[in-house]
Amino acid sequence: MIKIKNDKVNGFIAKVNVIDVKTGKIVNENIIVKCERHATIEALNADMAKFNLPTRMEFVEWVN
């Protein structure tokens, strides 16, 4: 995870699978995502759903 000086999480770097929301099939596997505005993948997926994006992220592993 990316951290700032006061130990609050300020994003993450993770390997994820990109999933099609309608079919549930994997669109892309093992994609490395760097996100600086969300602390978790769940928060990122919630924002993606707000904008009706056709994909969501599925966690695979953390990247150092």
Residue pairs with C-beta under 8 A, 6 or more apart in sequence:
1 9
1 11
1 12
1 13
1 39
1 62
2 9
2 10
2 11
2 12
2 13
2 34
2 36
3 9
3 10
4 10
9 39
10 36
10 39
11 34
11 35
11 36
11 37
11 38
11 39
12 33
12 34
12 35
12 38
12 39
12 40
12 41
12 62
13 32
13 33
13 34
13 35
13 62
13 63
13 64
14 32
14 33
14 41
14 59
14 60
14 61
14 62
14 63
15 30
15 31
15 32
15 33
15 60
15 61
15 62
15 63
16 30
16 31
16 32
16 33
16 41
16 57
16 58
16 59
16 60
17 26
17 28
17 29
17 30
17 31
17 57
17 58
17 60
18 26
18 27
18 28
18 31
18 55
18 56
18 57
18 58
19 25
19 26
19 27
19 55
19 56
19 57
19 58
20 26
20 27
20 54
20 55
21 53
21 54
21 55
21 56
22 54
26 58
27 55
30 60
32 63
33 57
35 44
38 44
38 47
41 57
41 58
41 59
44 57
45 56
45 57
48 55
48 56
48 57
49 56
